[in-house]
Amino acid sequence: MSVQQEAGSGIDSGAALEVWIDQGLCTGDGICVQYAPEVFELDIDGLAYVKGAEDELLQAQGATTPVPLPLLNDVVDSAKECPGDCIHVRRVSDRVEVYGPDAE
């Protein structure tokens, strides 16, 4: 039985992932919003936040939202391109960061 993995990442593409933004590092460039507007949004303060299931901004520090599988590549690209290195994507099961500044 083979496990489907994202090319080159060693990450099980079926694993539940969540994303959060460290607003203390956010530069407000909006690159994340360009890649994945369904997941990220800039607020009136000029910083990016993740959005919840009802499309509301989750402004609590460390707030997470699930990464929808169809948007995984867009969210990963956001984390890779973010000039503030403030986007963190981790597995829900063990909270290990798989993309972002603290990924191994």
DRENSE-886797 format. One record per atom (N, C-alpha, C, O): residue in three letters; atom name; x, y, z. Coordinates in Angstrom, 2 decimals, m for minus. Example, Ala and Ser with C-alpha at 12.3 -4.5 7.8 and 13.67 -1.06 7.14 Angstrom:
BEGIN
code,site,east,north,up
ALA,N,13.19,m5.69,7.80
ALA,CA,12.30,m4.50,7.80
ALA,C,13.20,m3.30,7.80
ALA,O,14.24,m3.32,8.46
SER,N,12.85,m2.25,7.08
SER,CA,13.67,m1.06,7.14
SER,C,12.90,0.03,7.87
SER,O,13.41,1.14,8.04
This chain:
BEGIN
code,site,east,north,up
MET,N,0.84,m1.16,0.00
MET,CA,0.00,0.00,0.00
MET,C,0.89,1.23,0.00
MET,O,1.71,1.40,0.90
SER,N,0.74,2.10,m1.00
SER,CA,1.60,3.28,m1.07
SER,C,0.88,4.48,m0.48
SER,O,m0.34,4.61,m0.55
VAL,N,1.68,5.36,0.11
VAL,CA,1.15,6.59,0.67
VAL,C,1.40,7.69,m0.35
VAL,O,2.52,7.88,m0.81
GLN,N,0.34,8.42,m0.70
GLN,CA,0.49,9.50,m1.65
GLN,C,1.20,10.66,m0.97
GLN,O,0.76,11.15,0.07
GLN,N,2.31,11.11,m1.58
GLN,CA,3.09,12.18,m0.98
GLN,C,3.28,13.30,m1.99
GLN,O,3.34,13.06,m3.20
GLU,N,3.38,14.51,m1.48
GLU,CA,3.67,15.64,m2.35
GLU,C,5.11,15.51,m2.81
GLU,O,6.00,15.20,m2.02
ALA,N,5.34,15.75,m4.09
ALA,CA,6.66,15.57,m4.70
ALA,C,7.73,16.33,m3.94
ALA,O,7.63,17.55,m3.75
GLY,N,8.76,15.62,m3.51
GLY,CA,9.92,16.22,m2.89
GLY,C,9.75,16.67,m1.45
GLY,O,10.70,17.17,m0.85
SER,N,8.57,16.51,m0.89
SER,CA,8.38,17.05,0.46
SER,C,8.38,15.97,1.53
SER,O,8.69,16.26,2.69
GLY,N,8.03,14.74,1.17
GLY,CA,7.90,13.71,2.17
GLY,C,6.66,13.89,3.01
GLY,O,6.51,13.22,4.03
ILE,N,5.76,14.78,2.60
ILE,CA,4.55,15.06,3.35
ILE,C,3.40,14.27,2.77
ILE,O,3.17,14.31,1.56
ASP,N,2.70,13.57,3.59
ASP,CA,1.51,12.83,3.19
ASP,C,0.45,13.86,2.78
ASP,O,m0.01,14.64,3.61
SER,N,0.07,13.85,1.49
SER,CA,m0.87,14.86,1.01
SER,C,m2.26,14.68,1.62
SER,O,m3.11,15.55,1.47
GLY,N,m2.49,13.56,2.30
GLY,CA,m3.77,13.35,2.95
GLY,C,m3.78,13.83,4.40
GLY,O,m4.83,13.84,5.05
ALA,N,m2.61,14.23,4.90
ALA,CA,m2.52,14.69,6.29
ALA,C,m3.23,16.03,6.43
ALA,O,m3.09,16.91,5.58
ALA,N,m3.98,16.19,7.50
ALA,CA,m4.66,17.46,7.76
ALA,C,m3.61,18.50,8.16
ALA,O,m2.78,18.27,9.04
LEU,N,m3.67,19.66,7.49
LEU,CA,m2.74,20.74,7.76
LEU,C,m3.50,21.98,8.19
LEU,O,m4.67,22.17,7.83
GLU,N,m2.83,22.82,8.96
GLU,CA,m3.39,24.10,9.36
GLU,C,m2.33,25.16,9.14
GLU,O,m1.14,24.87,9.10
VAL,N,m2.78,26.40,9.01
VAL,CA,m1.86,27.51,8.76
VAL,C,m2.16,28.63,9.74
VAL,O,m3.30,28.84,10.15
TRP,N,m1.11,29.35,10.11
TRP,CA,m1.25,30.53,10.96
TRP,C,m0.19,31.55,10.56
TRP,O,0.81,31.22,9.94
ILE,N,m0.44,32.80,10.94
ILE,CA,0.47,33.89,10.61
ILE,C,0.95,34.55,11.90
ILE,O,0.16,34.83,12.80
ASP,N,2.25,34.79,11.96
ASP,CA,2.83,35.54,13.08
ASP,C,2.78,37.01,12.68
ASP,O,3.64,37.49,11.95
GLN,N,1.77,37.74,13.17
GLN,CA,1.61,39.14,12.79
GLN,C,2.79,40.00,13.24
GLN,O,3.01,41.07,12.66
GLY,N,3.53,39.58,14.24
GLY,CA,4.71,40.31,14.67
GLY,C,5.80,40.37,13.61
GLY,O,6.65,41.25,13.64
LEU,N,5.76,39.43,12.67
LEU,CA,6.75,39.39,11.59
LEU,C,6.16,39.82,10.25
LEU,O,6.90,40.01,9.29
CYS,N,4.86,39.97,10.18
CYS,CA,4.18,40.28,8.92
CYS,C,4.60,41.67,8.43
CYS,O,4.61,42.63,9.19
THR,N,4.97,41.74,7.14
THR,CA,5.39,43.00,6.53
THR,C,4.25,43.67,5.77
THR,O,4.41,44.79,5.27
GLY,N,3.11,42.99,5.66
GLY,CA,1.95,43.57,4.99
GLY,C,2.06,43.66,3.49
GLY,O,1.34,44.43,2.86
ASP,N,2.96,42.88,2.90
ASP,CA,3.14,42.91,1.44
ASP,C,1.94,42.34,0.68
ASP,O,1.71,42.71,m0.47
GLY,N,1.18,41.46,1.30
GLY,CA,m0.01,40.91,0.66
GLY,C,0.24,39.80,m0.33
GLY,O,m0.67,39.41,m1.06
ILE,N,1.45,39.28,m0.37
ILE,CA,1.75,38.19,m1.29
ILE,C,0.87,36.98,m0.99
ILE,O,0.41,36.30,m1.91
CYS,N,0.64,36.72,0.29
CYS,CA,m0.20,35.58,0.67
CYS,C,m1.62,35.74,0.13
CYS,O,m2.23,34.77,m0.32
VAL,N,m2.12,36.96,0.16
VAL,CA,m3.48,37.22,m0.33
VAL,C,m3.53,37.03,m1.84
VAL,O,m4.55,36.58,m2.37
GLN,N,m2.46,37.37,m2.53
GLN,CA,m2.42,37.17,m3.98
GLN,C,m2.45,35.69,m4.32
GLN,O,m3.12,35.28,m5.27
TYR,N,m1.72,34.88,m3.56
TYR,CA,m1.67,33.44,m3.81
TYR,C,m2.95,32.72,m3.37
TYR,O,m3.46,31.86,m4.09
ALA,N,m3.47,33.05,m2.20
ALA,CA,m4.59,32.29,m1.63
ALA,C,m5.58,33.22,m0.92
ALA,O,m5.64,33.23,0.31
PRO,N,m6.35,34.01,m1.69
PRO,CA,m7.30,34.93,m1.06
PRO,C,m8.41,34.22,m0.29
PRO,O,m9.10,34.84,0.53
GLU,N,m8.60,32.94,m0.54
GLU,CA,m9.60,32.16,0.20
GLU,C,m9.14,31.88,1.63
GLU,O,m9.96,31.58,2.50
VAL,N,m7.83,31.98,1.87
VAL,CA,m7.25,31.62,3.17
VAL,C,m6.73,32.84,3.92
VAL,O,m6.79,32.89,5.15
PHE,N,m6.21,33.83,3.19
PHE,CA,m5.56,34.99,3.80
PHE,C,m6.27,36.29,3.42
PHE,O,m6.89,36.38,2.36
GLU,N,m6.16,37.28,4.31
GLU,CA,m6.72,38.61,4.01
GLU,C,m5.93,39.66,4.80
GLU,O,m5.53,39.43,5.94
LEU,N,m5.74,40.82,4.17
LEU,CA,m5.12,41.95,4.87
LEU,C,m6.22,42.68,5.62
LEU,O,m7.31,42.90,5.09
ASP,N,m5.94,43.06,6.84
ASP,CA,m6.90,43.80,7.66
ASP,C,m6.58,45.29,7.57
ASP,O,m5.60,45.70,6.96
ILE,N,m7.42,46.08,8.20
ILE,CA,m7.26,47.54,8.21
ILE,C,m5.93,47.96,8.82
ILE,O,m5.43,49.05,8.51
ASP,N,m5.35,47.12,9.68
ASP,CA,m4.05,47.43,10.29
ASP,C,m2.88,47.17,9.34
ASP,O,m1.72,47.43,9.68
GLY,N,m3.18,46.66,8.13
GLY,CA,m2.14,46.41,7.13
GLY,C,m1.46,45.07,7.26
GLY,O,m0.52,44.78,6.52
LEU,N,m1.90,44.26,8.22
LEU,CA,m1.29,42.94,8.43
LEU,C,m2.19,41.84,7.88
LEU,O,m3.40,42.01,7.75
ALA,N,m1.57,40.71,7.56
ALA,CA,m2.31,39.57,7.04
ALA,C,m2.79,38.68,8.18
ALA,O,m2.13,38.53,9.21
TYR,N,m3.97,38.09,7.95
TYR,CA,m4.58,37.16,8.90
TYR,C,m5.15,35.99,8.12
TYR,O,m5.44,36.10,6.93
VAL,N,m5.30,34.85,8.81
VAL,CA,m6.00,33.73,8.19
VAL,C,m7.50,33.95,8.36
VAL,O,m7.95,34.69,9.23
LYS,N,m8.25,33.28,7.49
LYS,CA,m9.70,33.40,7.53
LYS,C,m10.32,32.08,7.99
LYS,O,m9.81,31.00,7.69
GLY,N,m11.41,32.19,8.72
GLY,CA,m12.12,31.02,9.22
GLY,C,m13.12,30.48,8.22
GLY,O,m13.21,30.95,7.08
ALA,N,m13.86,29.48,8.64
ALA,CA,m14.81,28.79,7.78
ALA,C,m15.89,29.71,7.23
ALA,O,m16.38,29.50,6.12
GLU,N,m16.25,30.72,7.99
GLU,CA,m17.29,31.66,7.57
GLU,C,m16.69,32.89,6.90
GLU,O,m17.35,33.93,6.79
ASP,N,m15.43,32.79,6.44
ASP,CA,m14.74,33.86,5.74
ASP,C,m14.40,35.04,6.66
ASP,O,m14.08,36.12,6.18
GLU,N,m14.47,34.82,7.99
GLU,CA,m14.16,35.89,8.93
GLU,C,m12.66,35.89,9.25
GLU,O,m12.03,34.83,9.26
LEU,N,m12.11,37.07,9.52
LEU,CA,m10.71,37.16,9.91
LEU,C,m10.54,36.59,11.31
LEU,O,m11.33,36.89,12.21
LEU,N,m9.52,35.78,11.48
LEU,CA,m9.21,35.22,12.79
LEU,C,m8.05,36.04,13.35
LEU,O,m6.89,35.82,13.00
GLN,N,m8.38,37.00,14.22
GLN,CA,m7.38,37.96,14.68
GLN,C,m6.71,37.61,16.00
GLN,O,m5.82,38.33,16.44
ALA,N,m7.12,36.54,16.63
ALA,CA,m6.46,36.13,17.87
ALA,C,m5.03,35.69,17.55
ALA,O,m4.79,35.04,16.53
GLN,N,m4.11,36.03,18.42
GLN,CA,m2.71,35.65,18.22
GLN,C,m2.60,34.14,18.09
GLN,O,m3.11,33.40,18.94
GLY,N,m1.94,33.67,17.04
GLY,CA,m1.74,32.24,16.81
GLY,C,m2.94,31.50,16.28
GLY,O,m2.94,30.27,16.23
ALA,N,m3.99,32.24,15.86
ALA,CA,m5.19,31.59,15.32
ALA,C,m4.83,30.79,14.07
ALA,O,m4.08,31.25,13.21
THR,N,m5.38,29.60,13.99
THR,CA,m5.11,28.72,12.84
THR,C,m6.39,28.48,12.06
THR,O,m7.50,28.66,12.56
THR,N,m6.20,28.07,10.81
THR,CA,m7.31,27.65,9.98
THR,C,m6.86,26.45,9.17
THR,O,m5.68,26.35,8.82
PRO,N,m7.77,25.53,8.87
PRO,CA,m7.39,24.36,8.07
PRO,C,m6.95,24.78,6.67
PRO,O,m7.44,25.76,6.11
VAL,N,m6.00,24.03,6.11
VAL,CA,m5.57,24.26,4.73
VAL,C,m6.38,23.31,3.85
VAL,O,m6.20,22.10,3.92
PRO,N,m7.27,23.86,3.01
PRO,CA,m8.02,22.98,2.09
PRO,C,m7.06,22.35,1.09
PRO,O,m6.22,23.04,0.51
LEU,N,m7.17,21.06,0.89
LEU,CA,m6.25,20.34,0.00
LEU,C,m6.14,20.98,m1.38
LEU,O,m5.03,21.06,m1.91
PRO,N,m7.25,21.45,m1.99
PRO,CA,m7.10,22.08,m3.31
PRO,C,m6.26,23.36,m3.30
PRO,O,m5.77,23.80,m4.34
LEU,N,m6.10,23.95,m2.12
LEU,CA,m5.33,25.20,m2.01
LEU,C,m3.95,24.99,m1.41
LEU,O,m3.24,25.96,m1.15
LEU,N,m3.56,23.74,m1.19
LEU,CA,m2.28,23.46,m0.53
LEU,C,m1.11,24.12,m1.26
LEU,O,m0.29,24.77,m0.61
ASN,N,m1.03,23.96,m2.56
ASN,CA,0.11,24.54,m3.29
ASN,C,0.14,26.06,m3.16
ASN,O,1.21,26.65,m3.03
ASP,N,m1.03,26.71,m3.20
ASP,CA,m1.09,28.16,m3.06
ASP,C,m0.64,28.61,m1.67
ASP,O,0.07,29.60,m1.53
VAL,N,m1.05,27.88,m0.65
VAL,CA,m0.66,28.22,0.72
VAL,C,0.85,27.99,0.90
VAL,O,1.53,28.80,1.53
VAL,N,1.36,26.90,0.35
VAL,CA,2.80,26.61,0.44
VAL,C,3.60,27.69,m0.29
VAL,O,4.62,28.16,0.22
ASP,N,3.14,28.08,m1.48
ASP,CA,3.82,29.15,m2.21
ASP,C,3.80,30.45,m1.41
ASP,O,4.78,31.20,m1.41
SER,N,2.70,30.72,m0.74
SER,CA,2.61,31.91,0.11
SER,C,3.69,31.88,1.19
SER,O,4.39,32.87,1.41
ALA,N,3.83,30.73,1.84
ALA,CA,4.83,30.59,2.90
ALA,C,6.24,30.75,2.34
ALA,O,7.09,31.37,2.98
LYS,N,6.49,30.19,1.17
LYS,CA,7.82,30.27,0.57
LYS,C,8.18,31.68,0.12
LYS,O,9.33,32.09,0.24
GLU,N,7.21,32.41,m0.38
GLU,CA,7.47,33.73,m0.95
GLU,C,7.32,34.88,0.04
GLU,O,7.68,36.01,m0.28
CYS,N,6.81,34.61,1.22
CYS,CA,6.55,35.66,2.20
CYS,C,7.85,36.34,2.62
CYS,O,8.75,35.68,3.15
PRO,N,7.97,37.66,2.39
PRO,CA,9.21,38.34,2.77
PRO,C,9.41,38.44,4.29
PRO,O,10.53,38.63,4.75
GLY,N,8.34,38.33,5.06
GLY,CA,8.46,38.39,6.50
GLY,C,8.68,37.04,7.16
GLY,O,8.87,36.97,8.37
ASP,N,8.65,35.95,6.36
ASP,CA,8.77,34.59,6.91
ASP,C,7.83,34.40,8.09
ASP,O,8.23,33.91,9.15
CYS,N,6.57,34.79,7.91
CYS,CA,5.63,34.76,9.03
CYS,C,4.51,33.73,8.87
CYS,O,3.65,33.61,9.74
ILE,N,4.51,32.99,7.75
ILE,CA,3.44,32.02,7.50
ILE,C,3.92,30.63,7.90
ILE,O,4.97,30.17,7.45
HIS,N,3.16,29.98,8.76
HIS,CA,3.51,28.67,9.30
HIS,C,2.44,27.65,8.92
HIS,O,1.25,27.86,9.19
VAL,N,2.85,26.57,8.30
VAL,CA,1.94,25.48,7.94
VAL,C,2.39,24.25,8.71
VAL,O,3.55,23.84,8.62
ARG,N,1.47,23.66,9.47
ARG,CA,1.85,22.50,10.28
ARG,C,0.78,21.42,10.19
ARG,O,m0.38,21.67,9.87
ARG,N,1.24,20.19,10.49
ARG,CA,0.30,19.06,10.58
ARG,C,m0.54,19.23,11.82
ARG,O,m0.04,19.63,12.87
VAL,N,m1.81,18.94,11.70
VAL,CA,m2.71,19.03,12.84
VAL,C,m2.39,17.94,13.85
VAL,O,m2.44,18.17,15.06
SER,N,m2.06,16.75,13.36
SER,CA,m1.90,15.58,14.24
SER,C,m0.80,15.75,15.29
SER,O,m0.98,15.36,16.44
ASP,N,0.34,16.34,14.90
ASP,CA,1.45,16.45,15.86
ASP,C,2.00,17.87,15.96
ASP,O,2.98,18.12,16.67
ARG,N,1.37,18.82,15.25
ARG,CA,1.74,20.24,15.28
ARG,C,3.16,20.50,14.81
ARG,O,3.78,21.48,15.21
VAL,N,3.69,19.62,13.95
VAL,CA,5.02,19.81,13.39
VAL,C,4.90,20.69,12.15
VAL,O,4.09,20.43,11.26
GLU,N,5.72,21.74,12.12
GLU,CA,5.70,22.65,10.97
GLU,C,6.32,21.97,9.76
GLU,O,7.44,21.46,9.83
VAL,N,5.58,21.97,8.65
VAL,CA,6.05,21.32,7.43
VAL,C,6.43,22.34,6.35
VAL,O,7.18,22.00,5.43
TYR,N,5.93,23.56,6.45
TYR,CA,6.31,24.65,5.57
TYR,C,6.37,25.92,6.40
TYR,O,5.58,26.11,7.32
GLY,N,7.31,26.78,6.08
GLY,CA,7.46,28.02,6.82
GLY,C,8.82,28.11,7.45
GLY,O,9.66,27.23,7.25
PRO,N,9.07,29.17,8.22
PRO,CA,10.41,29.42,8.76
PRO,C,10.90,28.38,9.75
PRO,O,12.11,28.23,9.92
ASP,N,10.01,27.66,10.40
ASP,CA,10.44,26.66,11.39
ASP,C,10.38,25.23,10.87
ASP,O,10.57,24.29,11.64
ALA,N,10.12,25.06,9.57
ALA,CA,10.07,23.71,8.98
ALA,C,11.47,23.14,8.90
ALA,O,12.45,23.85,8.66
GLU,N,11.54,21.83,9.11
GLU,CA,12.86,21.16,9.05
GLU,C,13.19,20.72,7.67
GLU,O,14.26,20.14,7.45
